[in-house]
Amino acid sequence: MLLAVSAVVGGLVVLVWSAERFVEGAAATANRLGLSPLLVGMLVIGFGTSAPELTVSALSAAQGNPGLALGNAYGSNIANIGLILGLVALVSPLAVHSSVIRRELPVLGAATLVSALMMWGGVISRLEGSLLLLGLLLFMVVSIIQSRREEAAARADALAMDTVQELDAHAMSLGKGLALTLGGLALLVVSSRLLVWGAVDIAQGLGVSDVIIGLTVVAVGTSLPELASSISALRRKEHDLVLGNVVGSNLFNTLGVVGLAAVIAPIEAGREVLLRDWSIMTAMTVIMAVFALGWKGRAGRINRLEGGVLVAVYAVYTGYLVSLVLSTTSGA
């Protein structure tokens, strides 16, 4: 068990470091190759911070632990909203200006509802996983086309301006960007293998499902790149980039991470996952959307009180999961 815990801790440390290098390199490379700042912010940074979830979940499914993949994806979504967005809003209230984020939120909501329909039968099949990946591909294609059609408006979008500041802060040559991208990706794979092995061993040792381990330890660990990226953006007052990271990452987790894992190996989704974890994820997504989009004439803004609500919901949910682990181990 000690070796497994060491593998998880060591894997998470390398995972977070390599993910940050991967996102920096990929963003700089995309910028050097002429991708617009808006698309860099939406697709490269927003989706790139989900690279740990993607590699961990793909390896989990390939090694016969698809439950860990599902727990990692949904647990990361919950942590992104409750832990990361909530904590950031407690430090500094977030004003929302980007029209792109307002368009992404309904897509995230639709993807979340579709995932429930797929879990209703108890299994997310390879075909359903392929449909999720197709949905992600269509979203990316539409985003690219729309960005090119509305090039002038895209440059003026708040998310695009935040991304420009972020790219300027990490300016680098094309060669260095490619090196960081490839090197970060290689380390992501290595650290993910270490993390998955340790997490599965811990789950077996404690007698709990790998879904629970994915929802807690692994989910928080793979969400750390989003936290680091959000803190960096907050220091520069790039509020739209903070929310863009969370929304983009959750969308990628729901469609890309779960979709790829299901294509590799069908995912058994017990009714408790739908009633407990999906319900919490959906409720927090709706709460985030209401806060970000505004209501009753109120401008989109996540203030400290609302951030506290998100953190409180996450704390209660995590506490409940921990109690399940403790009850299982004490019963054993």
Phi and psi restraints in degrees (value plus and minus 20) as a CYANA .aco file:
   2 LEU   PHI     -82.6   -42.6
   2 LEU   PSI     -59.6   -19.6
   3 LEU   PHI     -85.8   -45.8
   3 LEU   PSI     -58.6   -18.6
   4 ALA   PHI     -85.9   -45.9
   4 ALA   PSI     -62.1   -22.1
   5 VAL   PHI     -82.3   -42.3
   5 VAL   PSI     -62.2   -22.2
   6 SER   PHI     -82.8   -42.8
   6 SER   PSI     -57.8   -17.8
   7 ALA   PHI     -85.4   -45.4
   7 ALA   PSI     -60.6   -20.6
   8 VAL   PHI     -85.0   -45.0
   8 VAL   PSI     -67.8   -27.8
   9 VAL   PHI     -83.0   -43.0
   9 VAL   PSI     -69.8   -29.8
  10 GLY   PHI     -82.9   -42.9
  10 GLY   PSI     -61.2   -21.2
  11 GLY   PHI     -82.8   -42.8
  11 GLY   PSI     -60.1   -20.1
  12 LEU   PHI     -86.4   -46.4
  12 LEU   PSI     -61.0   -21.0
  13 VAL   PHI     -80.5   -40.5
  13 VAL   PSI     -70.6   -30.6
  14 VAL   PHI     -86.6   -46.6
  14 VAL   PSI     -56.6   -16.6
  15 LEU   PHI     -80.7   -40.7
  15 LEU   PSI     -68.0   -28.0
  16 VAL   PHI     -83.8   -43.8
  16 VAL   PSI     -65.7   -25.7
  17 TRP   PHI     -83.1   -43.1
  17 TRP   PSI     -66.2   -26.2
  18 SER   PHI     -88.9   -48.9
  18 SER   PSI     -53.3   -13.3
  19 ALA   PHI     -85.5   -45.5
  19 ALA   PSI     -60.3   -20.3
  20 GLU   PHI     -83.9   -43.9
  20 GLU   PSI     -62.3   -22.3
  21 ARG   PHI     -85.4   -45.4
  21 ARG   PSI     -59.9   -19.9
  22 PHE   PHI     -82.4   -42.4
  22 PHE   PSI     -66.3   -26.3
  23 VAL   PHI     -86.2   -46.2
  23 VAL   PSI     -63.7   -23.7
  24 GLU   PHI     -79.7   -39.7
  24 GLU   PSI     -67.2   -27.2
  25 GLY   PHI     -85.8   -45.8
  25 GLY   PSI     -63.3   -23.3
  26 ALA   PHI     -85.7   -45.7
  26 ALA   PSI     -60.9   -20.9
  27 ALA   PHI     -84.9   -44.9
  27 ALA   PSI     -64.9   -24.9
  28 ALA   PHI     -85.0   -45.0
  28 ALA   PSI     -61.3   -21.3
  29 THR   PHI     -82.8   -42.8
  29 THR   PSI     -67.1   -27.1
  30 ALA   PHI     -81.1   -41.1
  30 ALA   PSI     -58.5   -18.5
  31 ASN   PHI     -86.3   -46.3
  31 ASN   PSI     -62.9   -22.9
  32 ARG   PHI     -85.5   -45.5
  32 ARG   PSI     -49.8    -9.8
  33 LEU   PHI    -105.2   -65.2
  33 LEU   PSI     -18.2    21.8
  34 GLY   PHI      78.4   118.4
  34 GLY   PSI     -11.2    28.8
  35 LEU   PHI     -90.6   -50.6
  35 LEU   PSI     119.0   159.0
  36 SER   PHI     -85.6   -45.6
  36 SER   PSI     130.7   170.7
  37 PRO   PHI     -75.7   -35.7
  37 PRO   PSI     -55.2   -15.2
  38 LEU   PHI     -83.5   -43.5
  38 LEU   PSI     -64.7   -24.7
  39 LEU   PHI     -90.1   -50.1
  39 LEU   PSI     -53.9   -13.9
  40 VAL   PHI     -81.0   -41.0
  40 VAL   PSI     -63.5   -23.5
  41 GLY   PHI     -87.1   -47.1
  41 GLY   PSI     -62.9   -22.9
  42 MET   PHI     -92.5   -52.5
  42 MET   PSI     -73.5   -33.5
  43 LEU   PHI    -113.9   -73.9
  43 LEU   PSI     -64.5   -24.5
  44 VAL   PHI    -100.3   -60.3
  44 VAL   PSI     -73.6   -33.6
  45 ILE   PHI     -94.9   -54.9
  45 ILE   PSI     -68.2   -28.2
  46 GLY   PHI     -81.4   -41.4
  46 GLY   PSI     -67.0   -27.0
  47 PHE   PHI    -101.3   -61.3
  47 PHE   PSI     -52.7   -12.7
  48 GLY   PHI     -82.7   -42.7
  48 GLY   PSI     -52.1   -12.1
  49 THR   PHI     -89.2   -49.2
  49 THR   PSI     -29.6    10.4
  50 SER   PHI    -113.3   -73.3
  50 SER   PSI     -13.5    26.5
  51 ALA   PHI     -76.8   -36.8
  51 ALA   PSI     -59.4   -19.4
  52 PRO   PHI     -81.2   -41.2
  52 PRO   PSI     -63.9   -23.9
  53 GLU   PHI     -81.0   -41.0
  53 GLU   PSI     -59.7   -19.7
  54 LEU   PHI     -85.4   -45.4
  54 LEU   PSI     -68.2   -28.2
  55 THR   PHI     -88.2   -48.2
  55 THR   PSI     -62.6   -22.6
  56 VAL   PHI     -83.4   -43.4
  56 VAL   PSI     -65.3   -25.3
  57 SER   PHI     -88.9   -48.9
  57 SER   PSI     -59.8   -19.8
  58 ALA   PHI     -83.4   -43.4
  58 ALA   PSI     -64.2   -24.2
  59 LEU   PHI     -87.7   -47.7
  59 LEU   PSI     -57.5   -17.5
  60 SER   PHI     -81.0   -41.0
  60 SER   PSI     -66.5   -26.5
  61 ALA   PHI     -84.8   -44.8
  61 ALA   PSI     -61.9   -21.9
  62 ALA   PHI     -85.4   -45.4
  62 ALA   PSI     -48.9    -8.9
  63 GLN   PHI    -114.5   -74.5
  63 GLN   PSI      -9.7    30.3
  64 GLY   PHI      67.6   107.6
  64 GLY   PSI       0.9    40.9
  65 ASN   PHI    -147.6  -107.6
  65 ASN   PSI      40.9    80.9
  66 PRO   PHI     -84.9   -44.9
  66 PRO   PSI     -43.8    -3.8
  67 GLY   PHI     -82.0   -42.0
  67 GLY   PSI     -56.9   -16.9
  68 LEU   PHI     -84.0   -44.0
  68 LEU   PSI     -57.2   -17.2
  69 ALA   PHI     -83.9   -43.9
  69 ALA   PSI     -65.8   -25.8
  70 LEU   PHI     -86.4   -46.4
  70 LEU   PSI     -63.8   -23.8
  71 GLY   PHI     -82.3   -42.3
  71 GLY   PSI     -58.3   -18.3
  72 ASN   PHI     -84.0   -44.0
  72 ASN   PSI     -65.3   -25.3
  73 ALA   PHI     -85.2   -45.2
  73 ALA   PSI     -72.8   -32.8
  74 TYR   PHI     -90.9   -50.9
  74 TYR   PSI     -57.4   -17.4
  75 GLY   PHI     -84.7   -44.7
  75 GLY   PSI     -56.3   -16.3
  76 SER   PHI     -86.5   -46.5
  76 SER   PSI     -60.2   -20.2
  77 ASN   PHI     -80.0   -40.0
  77 ASN   PSI     -63.7   -23.7
  78 ILE   PHI     -86.0   -46.0
  78 ILE   PSI     -62.3   -22.3
  79 ALA   PHI     -86.9   -46.9
  79 ALA   PSI     -58.3   -18.3
  80 ASN   PHI     -79.0   -39.0
  80 ASN   PSI     -62.6   -22.6
  81 ILE   PHI     -99.9   -59.9
  81 ILE   PSI     -72.3   -32.3
  82 GLY   PHI     -95.3   -55.3
  82 GLY   PSI     -66.3   -26.3
  83 LEU   PHI    -104.0   -64.0
  83 LEU   PSI     -73.9   -33.9
  84 ILE   PHI     -95.5   -55.5
  84 ILE   PSI     -77.9   -37.9
  85 LEU   PHI     -84.4   -44.4
  85 LEU   PSI     -59.0   -19.0
  86 GLY   PHI     -83.3   -43.3
  86 GLY   PSI     -67.5   -27.5
  87 LEU   PHI     -85.0   -45.0
  87 LEU   PSI     -61.6   -21.6
  88 VAL   PHI     -82.1   -42.1
  88 VAL   PSI     -61.8   -21.8
  89 ALA   PHI     -87.3   -47.3
  89 ALA   PSI     -50.7   -10.7
  90 LEU   PHI     -85.9   -45.9
  90 LEU   PSI     -56.5   -16.5
  91 VAL   PHI     -93.6   -53.6
  91 VAL   PSI     -65.6   -25.6
  92 SER   PHI    -170.1  -130.1
  92 SER   PSI      98.5   138.5
  93 PRO   PHI     -73.3   -33.3
  93 PRO   PSI     120.9   160.9
  94 LEU   PHI    -125.5   -85.5
  94 LEU   PSI     100.5   140.5
  95 ALA   PHI    -111.4   -71.4
  95 ALA   PSI     118.8   158.8
  96 VAL   PHI    -132.1   -92.1
  96 VAL   PSI      99.1   139.1
  97 HIS   PHI    -138.5   -98.5
  97 HIS   PSI     -45.6    -5.6
  98 SER   PHI     -88.1   -48.1
  98 SER   PSI     108.4   148.4
  99 SER   PHI     -92.4   -52.4
  99 SER   PSI     -45.5    -5.5
 100 VAL   PHI     -85.7   -45.7
 100 VAL   PSI     -63.5   -23.5
 101 ILE   PHI     -81.8   -41.8
 101 ILE   PSI     -57.8   -17.8
 102 ARG   PHI     -85.2   -45.2
 102 ARG   PSI     -48.9    -8.9
 103 ARG   PHI    -101.5   -61.5
 103 ARG   PSI     -52.2   -12.2
 104 GLU   PHI     -92.0   -52.0
 104 GLU   PSI     -54.3   -14.3
 105 LEU   PHI     -79.7   -39.7
 105 LEU   PSI     -66.2   -26.2
 106 PRO   PHI     -82.0   -42.0
 106 PRO   PSI     -54.9   -14.9
 107 VAL   PHI     -84.5   -44.5
 107 VAL   PSI     -62.1   -22.1
 108 LEU   PHI     -81.6   -41.6
 108 LEU   PSI     -61.7   -21.7
 109 GLY   PHI     -81.9   -41.9
 109 GLY   PSI     -63.2   -23.2
 110 ALA   PHI     -84.4   -44.4
 110 ALA   PSI     -62.3   -22.3
 111 ALA   PHI     -83.3   -43.3
 111 ALA   PSI     -57.1   -17.1
 112 THR   PHI     -85.6   -45.6
 112 THR   PSI     -61.2   -21.2
 113 LEU   PHI     -87.2   -47.2
 113 LEU   PSI     -60.3   -20.3
 114 VAL   PHI     -82.1   -42.1
 114 VAL   PSI     -59.4   -19.4
 115 SER   PHI     -82.4   -42.4
 115 SER   PSI     -53.0   -13.0
 116 ALA   PHI     -86.4   -46.4
 116 ALA   PSI     -61.4   -21.4
 117 LEU   PHI     -82.0   -42.0
 117 LEU   PSI     -57.5   -17.5
 118 MET   PHI     -90.4   -50.4
 118 MET   PSI     -51.2   -11.2
 119 MET   PHI    -102.9   -62.9
 119 MET   PSI     -31.6     8.4
 120 TRP   PHI     -78.3   -38.3
 120 TRP   PSI     -56.7   -16.7
 121 GLY   PHI    -101.5   -61.5
 121 GLY   PSI     -22.9    17.1
 122 GLY   PHI      75.5   115.5
 122 GLY   PSI     -30.3     9.7
 123 VAL   PHI    -163.2  -123.2
 123 VAL   PSI     114.5   154.5
 124 ILE   PHI    -114.9   -74.9
 124 ILE   PSI      88.8   128.8
 125 SER   PHI     -99.6   -59.6
 125 SER   PSI     152.8   192.8
 126 ARG   PHI     -82.7   -42.7
 126 ARG   PSI     -59.3   -19.3
 127 LEU   PHI     -82.9   -42.9
 127 LEU   PSI     -64.6   -24.6
 128 GLU   PHI     -86.0   -46.0
 128 GLU   PSI     -56.6   -16.6
 129 GLY   PHI     -82.6   -42.6
 129 GLY   PSI     -59.3   -19.3
 130 SER   PHI     -84.2   -44.2
 130 SER   PSI     -57.7   -17.7
 131 LEU   PHI     -85.8   -45.8
 131 LEU   PSI     -57.9   -17.9
 132 LEU   PHI     -83.5   -43.5
 132 LEU   PSI     -63.9   -23.9
 133 LEU   PHI     -84.1   -44.1
 133 LEU   PSI     -58.6   -18.6
 134 LEU   PHI     -83.6   -43.6
 134 LEU   PSI     -60.3   -20.3
 135 GLY   PHI     -80.6   -40.6
 135 GLY   PSI     -61.1   -21.1
 136 LEU   PHI     -84.9   -44.9
 136 LEU   PSI     -62.1   -22.1
 137 LEU   PHI     -82.7   -42.7
 137 LEU   PSI     -63.9   -23.9
 138 LEU   PHI     -82.1   -42.1
 138 LEU   PSI     -61.3   -21.3
 139 PHE   PHI     -81.6   -41.6
 139 PHE   PSI     -62.6   -22.6
 140 MET   PHI     -86.2   -46.2
 140 MET   PSI     -61.9   -21.9
 141 VAL   PHI     -83.8   -43.8
 141 VAL   PSI     -66.7   -26.7
 142 VAL   PHI     -81.0   -41.0
 142 VAL   PSI     -60.0   -20.0
 143 SER   PHI     -83.0   -43.0
 143 SER   PSI     -62.5   -22.5
 144 ILE   PHI     -85.4   -45.4
 144 ILE   PSI     -66.0   -26.0
 145 ILE   PHI     -82.1   -42.1
 145 ILE   PSI     -65.3   -25.3
 146 GLN   PHI     -85.0   -45.0
 146 GLN   PSI     -58.4   -18.4
 147 SER   PHI     -83.6   -43.6
 147 SER   PSI     -59.3   -19.3
 148 ARG   PHI     -91.9   -51.9
 148 ARG   PSI     -55.6   -15.6
 149 ARG   PHI     -89.0   -49.0
 149 ARG   PSI     -54.1   -14.1
 150 GLU   PHI    -133.3   -93.3
 150 GLU   PSI      27.4    67.4
 151 GLU   PHI     -77.9   -37.9
 151 GLU   PSI     -64.6   -24.6
 152 ALA   PHI     -84.6   -44.6
 152 ALA   PSI     -65.0   -25.0
 153 ALA   PHI     -86.9   -46.9
 153 ALA   PSI     -55.2   -15.2
 154 ALA   PHI     -83.5   -43.5
 154 ALA   PSI     -59.5   -19.5
 155 ARG   PHI     -85.5   -45.5
 155 ARG   PSI     -50.0   -10.0
 156 ALA   PHI    -108.7   -68.7
 156 ALA   PSI     -26.2    13.8
 157 ASP   PHI     -85.2   -45.2
 157 ASP   PSI     124.2   164.2
 158 ALA   PHI     -80.3   -40.3
 158 ALA   PSI     -58.3   -18.3
 159 LEU   PHI     -85.3   -45.3
 159 LEU   PSI     -59.7   -19.7
 160 ALA   PHI     -84.2   -44.2
 160 ALA   PSI     -62.6   -22.6
 161 MET   PHI     -86.3   -46.3
 161 MET   PSI     -58.0   -18.0
 162 ASP   PHI     -82.8   -42.8
 162 ASP   PSI     -60.2   -20.2
 163 THR   PHI     -85.8   -45.8
 163 THR   PSI     -59.6   -19.6
 164 VAL   PHI     -77.9   -37.9
 164 VAL   PSI     -64.6   -24.6
 165 GLN   PHI     -82.0   -42.0
 165 GLN   PSI     -60.6   -20.6
 166 GLU   PHI     -86.0   -46.0
 166 GLU   PSI     -61.4   -21.4
 167 LEU   PHI     -86.5   -46.5
 167 LEU   PSI     -59.2   -19.2
 168 ASP   PHI     -83.8   -43.8
 168 ASP   PSI     -54.2   -14.2
 169 ALA   PHI     -92.1   -52.1
 169 ALA   PSI     -42.9    -2.9
 170 HIS   PHI    -144.7  -104.7
 170 HIS   PSI      23.3    63.3
 171 ALA   PHI     -83.8   -43.8
 171 ALA   PSI     119.1   159.1
 172 MET   PHI    -179.1  -139.1
 172 MET   PSI     142.8   182.8
 173 SER   PHI     -93.1   -53.1
 173 SER   PSI     146.5   186.5
 174 LEU   PHI     -82.3   -42.3
 174 LEU   PSI     -61.4   -21.4
 175 GLY   PHI     -81.8   -41.8
 175 GLY   PSI     -65.7   -25.7
 176 LYS   PHI     -86.3   -46.3
 176 LYS   PSI     -58.0   -18.0
 177 GLY   PHI     -81.5   -41.5
 177 GLY   PSI     -64.1   -24.1
 178 LEU   PHI     -84.3   -44.3
 178 LEU   PSI     -60.7   -20.7
 179 ALA   PHI     -83.4   -43.4
 179 ALA   PSI     -63.8   -23.8
 180 LEU   PHI     -85.6   -45.6
 180 LEU   PSI     -59.1   -19.1
 181 THR   PHI     -82.4   -42.4
 181 THR   PSI     -70.3   -30.3
 182 LEU   PHI     -90.0   -50.0
 182 LEU   PSI     -62.4   -22.4
 183 GLY   PHI     -85.0   -45.0
 183 GLY   PSI     -62.8   -22.8
 184 GLY   PHI     -82.8   -42.8
 184 GLY   PSI     -59.6   -19.6
 185 LEU   PHI     -85.4   -45.4
 185 LEU   PSI     -61.3   -21.3
 186 ALA   PHI     -82.5   -42.5
 186 ALA   PSI     -64.7   -24.7
 187 LEU   PHI     -88.2   -48.2
 187 LEU   PSI     -50.9   -10.9
 188 LEU   PHI     -80.0   -40.0
 188 LEU   PSI     -63.9   -23.9
 189 VAL   PHI     -85.9   -45.9
 189 VAL   PSI     -66.1   -26.1
 190 VAL   PHI     -82.2   -42.2
 190 VAL   PSI     -69.1   -29.1
 191 SER   PHI     -86.9   -46.9
 191 SER   PSI     -53.0   -13.0
 192 SER   PHI     -85.9   -45.9
 192 SER   PSI     -60.1   -20.1
 193 ARG   PHI     -80.9   -40.9
 193 ARG   PSI     -63.0   -23.0
 194 LEU   PHI     -83.9   -43.9
 194 LEU   PSI     -63.6   -23.6
 195 LEU   PHI     -85.7   -45.7
 195 LEU   PSI     -64.2   -24.2
 196 VAL   PHI     -83.1   -43.1
 196 VAL   PSI     -64.5   -24.5
 197 TRP   PHI     -79.2   -39.2
 197 TRP   PSI     -67.4   -27.4
 198 GLY   PHI     -84.7   -44.7
 198 GLY   PSI     -61.6   -21.6
 199 ALA   PHI     -85.2   -45.2
 199 ALA   PSI     -63.6   -23.6
 200 VAL   PHI     -84.6   -44.6
 200 VAL   PSI     -60.5   -20.5
 201 ASP   PHI     -84.6   -44.6
 201 ASP   PSI     -59.6   -19.6
 202 ILE   PHI     -85.5   -45.5
 202 ILE   PSI     -63.8   -23.8
 203 ALA   PHI     -79.9   -39.9
 203 ALA   PSI     -63.3   -23.3
 204 GLN   PHI     -87.5   -47.5
 204 GLN   PSI     -58.1   -18.1
 205 GLY   PHI     -87.3   -47.3
 205 GLY   PSI     -56.1   -16.1
 206 LEU   PHI    -106.5   -66.5
 206 LEU   PSI     -33.4     6.6
 207 GLY   PHI      56.5    96.5
 207 GLY   PSI       4.2    44.2
 208 VAL   PHI    -130.0   -90.0
 208 VAL   PSI     144.0   184.0
 209 SER   PHI     -92.2   -52.2
 209 SER   PSI     131.4   171.4
 210 ASP   PHI     -87.8   -47.8
 210 ASP   PSI     -38.5     1.5
 211 VAL   PHI     -82.7   -42.7
 211 VAL   PSI     -63.7   -23.7
 212 ILE   PHI     -82.8   -42.8
 212 ILE   PSI     -63.6   -23.6
 213 ILE   PHI     -83.8   -43.8
 213 ILE   PSI     -58.9   -18.9
 214 GLY   PHI     -85.5   -45.5
 214 GLY   PSI     -57.0   -17.0
 215 LEU   PHI     -91.3   -51.3
 215 LEU   PSI     -43.7    -3.7
 216 THR   PHI    -128.3   -88.3
 216 THR   PSI    -108.2   -68.2
 217 VAL   PHI     -80.2   -40.2
 217 VAL   PSI     -71.3   -31.3
 218 VAL   PHI     -87.1   -47.1
 218 VAL   PSI     -60.5   -20.5
 219 ALA   PHI     -82.6   -42.6
 219 ALA   PSI     -65.7   -25.7
 220 VAL   PHI     -83.9   -43.9
 220 VAL   PSI     -63.1   -23.1
 221 GLY   PHI     -82.0   -42.0
 221 GLY   PSI     -65.0   -25.0
 222 THR   PHI     -95.3   -55.3
 222 THR   PSI     -31.7     8.3
 223 SER   PHI    -108.6   -68.6
 223 SER   PSI     -26.9    13.1
 224 LEU   PHI     -81.3   -41.3
 224 LEU   PSI     -55.4   -15.4
 225 PRO   PHI     -79.3   -39.3
 225 PRO   PSI     -58.0   -18.0
 226 GLU   PHI     -82.9   -42.9
 226 GLU   PSI     -59.1   -19.1
 227 LEU   PHI     -84.5   -44.5
 227 LEU   PSI     -65.9   -25.9
 228 ALA   PHI     -82.4   -42.4
 228 ALA   PSI     -63.2   -23.2
 229 SER   PHI     -84.7   -44.7
 229 SER   PSI     -59.3   -19.3
 230 SER   PHI     -87.8   -47.8
 230 SER   PSI     -61.2   -21.2
 231 ILE   PHI     -83.5   -43.5
 231 ILE   PSI     -62.4   -22.4
 232 SER   PHI     -81.3   -41.3
 232 SER   PSI     -62.8   -22.8
 233 ALA   PHI     -88.1   -48.1
 233 ALA   PSI     -56.8   -16.8
 234 LEU   PHI     -84.8   -44.8
 234 LEU   PSI     -56.9   -16.9
 235 ARG   PHI     -80.3   -40.3
 235 ARG   PSI     -50.1   -10.1
 236 ARG   PHI    -118.3   -78.3
 236 ARG   PSI      -8.0    32.0
 237 LYS   PHI      42.6    82.6
 237 LYS   PSI       9.0    49.0
 238 GLU   PHI    -112.0   -72.0
 238 GLU   PSI      50.5    90.5
 239 HIS   PHI     -82.7   -42.7
 239 HIS   PSI     -59.7   -19.7
 240 ASP   PHI     -87.3   -47.3
 240 ASP   PSI     -49.8    -9.8
 241 LEU   PHI     -90.7   -50.7
 241 LEU   PSI     -53.8   -13.8
 242 VAL   PHI     -80.9   -40.9
 242 VAL   PSI     -72.8   -32.8
 243 LEU   PHI     -88.4   -48.4
 243 LEU   PSI     -55.9   -15.9
 244 GLY   PHI     -81.7   -41.7
 244 GLY   PSI     -58.2   -18.2
 245 ASN   PHI     -80.3   -40.3
 245 ASN   PSI     -66.1   -26.1
 246 VAL   PHI     -87.7   -47.7
 246 VAL   PSI     -68.6   -28.6
 247 VAL   PHI     -84.7   -44.7
 247 VAL   PSI     -65.5   -25.5
 248 GLY   PHI     -83.5   -43.5
 248 GLY   PSI     -61.9   -21.9
 249 SER   PHI     -84.8   -44.8
 249 SER   PSI     -63.9   -23.9
 250 ASN   PHI     -85.3   -45.3
 250 ASN   PSI     -57.3   -17.3
 251 LEU   PHI     -85.0   -45.0
 251 LEU   PSI     -62.5   -22.5
 252 PHE   PHI     -86.4   -46.4
 252 PHE   PSI     -60.4   -20.4
 253 ASN   PHI     -81.8   -41.8
 253 ASN   PSI     -65.7   -25.7
 254 THR   PHI     -86.8   -46.8
 254 THR   PSI     -60.6   -20.6
 255 LEU   PHI    -114.9   -74.9
 255 LEU   PSI     -72.4   -32.4
 256 GLY   PHI     -98.6   -58.6
 256 GLY   PSI     -69.9   -29.9
 257 VAL   PHI     -87.9   -47.9
 257 VAL   PSI     -71.6   -31.6
 258 VAL   PHI     -85.5   -45.5
 258 VAL   PSI     -60.3   -20.3
 259 GLY   PHI     -81.3   -41.3
 259 GLY   PSI     -67.3   -27.3
 260 LEU   PHI     -85.1   -45.1
 260 LEU   PSI     -63.2   -23.2
 261 ALA   PHI     -81.1   -41.1
 261 ALA   PSI     -61.2   -21.2
 262 ALA   PHI     -88.7   -48.7
 262 ALA   PSI     -53.9   -13.9
 263 VAL   PHI     -85.9   -45.9
 263 VAL   PSI     -58.9   -18.9
 264 ILE   PHI     -88.4   -48.4
 264 ILE   PSI     -65.0   -25.0
 265 ALA   PHI    -175.3  -135.3
 265 ALA   PSI     105.9   145.9
 266 PRO   PHI     -70.8   -30.8
 266 PRO   PSI     120.1   160.1
 267 ILE   PHI    -123.5   -83.5
 267 ILE   PSI     100.7   140.7
 268 GLU   PHI     -97.3   -57.3
 268 GLU   PSI     104.1   144.1
 269 ALA   PHI    -140.9  -100.9
 269 ALA   PSI      79.0   119.0
 270 GLY   PHI     -82.9   -42.9
 270 GLY   PSI     139.9   179.9
 271 ARG   PHI     -79.8   -39.8
 271 ARG   PSI     -49.2    -9.2
 272 GLU   PHI     -86.5   -46.5
 272 GLU   PSI     -50.3   -10.3
 273 VAL   PHI     -85.8   -45.8
 273 VAL   PSI     -61.4   -21.4
 274 LEU   PHI     -88.5   -48.5
 274 LEU   PSI     -65.9   -25.9
 275 LEU   PHI     -95.1   -55.1
 275 LEU   PSI     -54.6   -14.6
 276 ARG   PHI    -115.6   -75.6
 276 ARG   PSI     -82.6   -42.6
 277 ASP   PHI     -99.2   -59.2
 277 ASP   PSI     -66.1   -26.1
 278 TRP   PHI     -83.9   -43.9
 278 TRP   PSI     -59.0   -19.0
 279 SER   PHI     -83.0   -43.0
 279 SER   PSI     -63.8   -23.8
 280 ILE   PHI     -84.9   -44.9
 280 ILE   PSI     -64.3   -24.3
 281 MET   PHI     -79.9   -39.9
 281 MET   PSI     -63.1   -23.1
 282 THR   PHI     -87.1   -47.1
 282 THR   PSI     -64.8   -24.8
 283 ALA   PHI     -80.0   -40.0
 283 ALA   PSI     -62.7   -22.7
 284 MET   PHI     -90.1   -50.1
 284 MET   PSI     -53.5   -13.5
 285 THR   PHI     -84.6   -44.6
 285 THR   PSI     -62.8   -22.8
 286 VAL   PHI     -84.8   -44.8
 286 VAL   PSI     -64.3   -24.3
 287 ILE   PHI     -80.8   -40.8
 287 ILE   PSI     -64.6   -24.6
 288 MET   PHI     -80.2   -40.2
 288 MET   PSI     -62.9   -22.9
 289 ALA   PHI     -84.4   -44.4
 289 ALA   PSI     -62.6   -22.6
 290 VAL   PHI     -82.0   -42.0
 290 VAL   PSI     -65.1   -25.1
 291 PHE   PHI     -84.2   -44.2
 291 PHE   PSI     -64.4   -24.4
 292 ALA   PHI     -93.5   -53.5
 292 ALA   PSI     -56.6   -16.6
 293 LEU   PHI    -105.7   -65.7
 293 LEU   PSI     -39.7     0.3
 294 GLY   PHI      66.1   106.1
 294 GLY   PSI     142.2   182.2
 295 TRP   PHI    -177.1  -137.1
 295 TRP   PSI     130.9   170.9
 296 LYS   PHI      33.2    73.2
 296 LYS   PSI      23.8    63.8
 297 GLY   PHI      60.4   100.4
 297 GLY   PSI     -20.9    19.1
 298 ARG   PHI    -102.3   -62.3
 298 ARG   PSI     114.0   154.0
 299 ALA   PHI     -87.5   -47.5
 299 ALA   PSI     133.3   173.3
 300 GLY   PHI     -82.8   -42.8
 300 GLY   PSI     101.4   141.4
 301 ARG   PHI    -186.3  -146.3
 301 ARG   PSI     115.3   155.3
 302 ILE   PHI    -129.2   -89.2
 302 ILE   PSI      84.6   124.6
 303 ASN   PHI    -109.2   -69.2
 303 ASN   PSI    -197.0  -157.0
 304 ARG   PHI     -85.5   -45.5
 304 ARG   PSI     -58.8   -18.8
 305 LEU   PHI     -82.8   -42.8
 305 LEU   PSI     -63.6   -23.6
 306 GLU   PHI     -88.5   -48.5
 306 GLU   PSI     -56.7   -16.7
 307 GLY   PHI     -81.7   -41.7
 307 GLY   PSI     -59.1   -19.1
 308 GLY   PHI     -83.8   -43.8
 308 GLY   PSI     -56.4   -16.4
 309 VAL   PHI     -82.7   -42.7
 309 VAL   PSI     -64.6   -24.6
 310 LEU   PHI     -82.9   -42.9
 310 LEU   PSI     -63.9   -23.9
 311 VAL   PHI     -84.0   -44.0
 311 VAL   PSI     -61.3   -21.3
 312 ALA   PHI     -83.2   -43.2
 312 ALA   PSI     -63.7   -23.7
 313 VAL   PHI     -82.0   -42.0
 313 VAL   PSI     -63.0   -23.0
 314 TYR   PHI     -83.5   -43.5
 314 TYR   PSI     -61.8   -21.8
 315 ALA   PHI     -83.5   -43.5
 315 ALA   PSI     -63.4   -23.4
 316 VAL   PHI     -84.0   -44.0
 316 VAL   PSI     -65.1   -25.1
 317 TYR   PHI     -81.7   -41.7
 317 TYR   PSI     -67.5   -27.5
 318 THR   PHI     -85.1   -45.1
 318 THR   PSI     -59.4   -19.4
 319 GLY   PHI     -79.9   -39.9
 319 GLY   PSI     -59.1   -19.1
 320 TYR   PHI     -84.8   -44.8
 320 TYR   PSI     -62.6   -22.6
 321 LEU   PHI     -83.2   -43.2
 321 LEU   PSI     -61.0   -21.0
 322 VAL   PHI     -82.6   -42.6
 322 VAL   PSI     -59.7   -19.7
 323 SER   PHI     -83.3   -43.3
 323 SER   PSI     -54.0   -14.0
 324 LEU   PHI     -85.0   -45.0
 324 LEU   PSI     -61.8   -21.8
 325 VAL   PHI     -83.9   -43.9
 325 VAL   PSI     -65.0   -25.0
 326 LEU   PHI     -84.0   -44.0
 326 LEU   PSI     -60.2   -20.2
 327 SER   PHI     -87.2   -47.2
 327 SER   PSI     -54.9   -14.9
 328 THR   PHI     -88.3   -48.3
 328 THR   PSI     -65.8   -25.8
 329 THR   PHI     -88.7   -48.7
 329 THR   PSI     -56.1   -16.1
 330 SER   PHI     -90.7   -50.7
 330 SER   PSI     -53.7   -13.7
 331 GLY   PHI     -90.4   -50.4
 331 GLY   PSI     -49.3    -9.3
